[in-house]
């Protein structure tokens, strides 16, 4: 037998599932969110050409960074925290109160075992719209409320230990992101 190391077989990546997540607003766990959508970043570009370039085609240089608006949806649970936050910035009889207008949100995707996975940090978050689903006496659907927010910053935390979890699940016979329940 040779002492040379055999190359490791290809290990498929472990994908996180979109239905396991938690939301924290200013460090307080906020339960019952069933959907979060719209996280995205766009960088505007500006055409630029150096006057001494032989080419007549401009190059793009980065301009303003724009963060997409994010929508948080959940079943109506009887509290007023989402409405209180939007009232803090609305003009009208109830507001603006100016109380805690900007907040920070942490969105954490969970691993199959329920432990924390990757995190997105949404900074300088401001509520911009509130909406409730239609009331209809002929439907038996859950009443939902949605809060749309704008963000000043979006960042993502690297998942530490991800490689070890992938190796452990592969050694246990797990497949992909379902934690061996396949």
Phi, psi and omega in degrees: 000142181271147178272003180290143180282133174280145178295146180288141177292158180300130178251114179295149179292155176264122182263139176280149181264146187280350184267356181246102181206164174222155183235131175239128178248118185050043175081001180253124179298127181247109186279167168078008175287126181260344182206139171229126182220154172101005180293123181190159180226137175230140176246119174291150177239155179238128178291139183217139177218128176288135184300336181267000178297137175288329180283147176265000180271129179282160171258155176268140172238150182295142177243230181286145174262131180240130177259130179295155175285143184246139180246128176251125181237146178200164173289145178294123186247002174099351177264174185245015188298320180291318178293319178301320181293316179292325178295334181294343180242350182281145171271144180148194183296325185271342193204181003280139177276333180076002182279121176048054182296307181267136179226171176243138182236137174244122177253120183242124174273137184263148175285168179304330180275001178093354178282162183295138174249218182294149181237142172247132179253120180252115185252154177054048186277134182232128178288138181234344179201146176230139180214145177241145179292163182297140172272126183216116184290349181265354178255153175249026185279157178290137176286124182248149171235146181231142176237123177261135183231155170253150183241145174271331178212151172223130175219164180230137179272138175288141181278116178276143179082003182302318182296321179295320179296319180298315180296317181297316181293323179292320179294329179278356180090012178288157178236123174060215188270009181265012173064029177088006180267044187244000000 
